[in-house]
Amino acid sequence: MKRFLIFPCVLCLVIGLLVGVLLPIDLWGDNAPPLLTPSPSLPTQPALASPTESSGSSSASPSPEQPLDIQDNFPLLSAACAVNRALQRGSWSTLAAYVHPDLGVTFTPYSTVDPDSDLTFTADQIKGLAQNQTVYTWGFEDGRGDPIQMTIVQYFERYVYNRDYTQAPEIGVDRVMTGGNALENLAEAYPDCRFVDFSFPSADPVNDGLDWSSLKLVFQPQEEHWYLVGVVHGEWTI
């Protein structure tokens, strides 16, 4: 599979052209209010239907959907940006619409995916996560070894959306943009899937690389859609 780096400025230009001329959809998701600050990376266009919304019925006769080309990066980026925006806004119903209907979505607190300990949630659980007060054990804290015991909302705040990843300066398609000494086994853990890495590299040399973080969104193709199957948080580890 072809792997490459997309710089935000080039990505903005290319996707903006495609969206404005060929595909008038919103890479960033639903109809929620606009961002407090505009994203420097990707444009905002009219709303993009989520996978479940696009398969719904309507009064007009629906046109047959085109088969998904898994080598086409644009639908993958479109889904990843919609999920990113849903996370930023706390739009759990929109997020749930992208979760794989059979496999659910698995959460990894640090870069190394561990199928034996990483927790998996269904779309219905994601839709109602704001009301879920259950304390789960998500793994173990880096360095200290203490169990990560949090509600799903608390986990999202610390190990999913610890930064505004709609503003990430680097975006990689099937490529890990920033890494440390943790094993990067995403490709092995999710065969036949693709991912988008929203990355904040180390911004200040004074921090000696300790301030980087990333959000990797993993998708599996099914029929005409990319469905979310994994959310992998990355940061500096001991």
Residue, then its C-alpha position, 0 to 999 in steps of 0.5 A: m500500500k502506498r504510504f506518503l506524507i501530506f503537508p497541510c498546505v498542499l492538503c488544503l489546496v488539493i482537497g479544497l479544489l476537489v471539494g469546491v469543484l467536484l464534491p461539495i461536501d464537508l470534510w469536517g462533519d456535521n451541522a454543528p456550530p462553526l469552530l471558535t478558530p478556523s482550521p488551518s489545514l482543511p476547508t469547511q464546506p456544506a455538511l457531509a452525511s455520515p455512513t448511516e445517514s447516507s444509507g437512509s431512505s428519502s422521498a426521492s429515488p436514491s441513486p446507486e452508490q459507487p463501490l468504495d475505492i480503498q486506494d482513493n485517499f479522499p473518502l478516507l480523509s473525509a471520514a477521518c476529518a468528520v470523526n476528528r470534528a465530531l470528537q472536537r465538538g462532542s457530537w457523540s451521535t455523529l461519532a457513533a454513526y462512523v463506528h463499525p457496526d459489527l466490530g465497534v471501535t477500540f481505544t489505545p491509550y499509548s501507541t502500542v495496540d494491545p488487543d488483550s487489554d484495549l477496550t472496545f465499545t459499540a456504536d450505541q455505547i459511544k452514542g450514550l457515552a456522556q451519560n455513562q458513569t462507569v469507571y473502566t480500566w483502560g490499561f496502565e499509566d506510562g512510567r508509573g504503572d498505575p491502572i488507568q481507571m476513568t469514565i469514558v468521558q474522562y478517558f476521552e479528555r486525557y487519552v483521545y482529545n487532549r489537544d485540538y487535533t483539527q489544528a494538527p500541523e501534520i497529517g499522515v495517511d498510512r504513515v506514523m508522523t511522530g513516534g517515540n520509543a513505544l512500539e508502533n504496531l498499528a499496521e499489524a494490529y489492524p490488517d486490511c485497514r487504513f489510518v490517518d495520523f493527526s500529529f503535533p510534533s515537538a514544538d519547542p527544542v527546550n522540551d527535548g521532544l517531550d511535548w509531542s502528541s498524536l491522534k491516529l484514527v483507524f478505518q476499515p472499509q465495508e461496502e461503500h464506507w470507511y468505518l472507524v475501528g480504532v482510536v490510538h493516542g500517541e505521546w512521549t513515553i518513558 
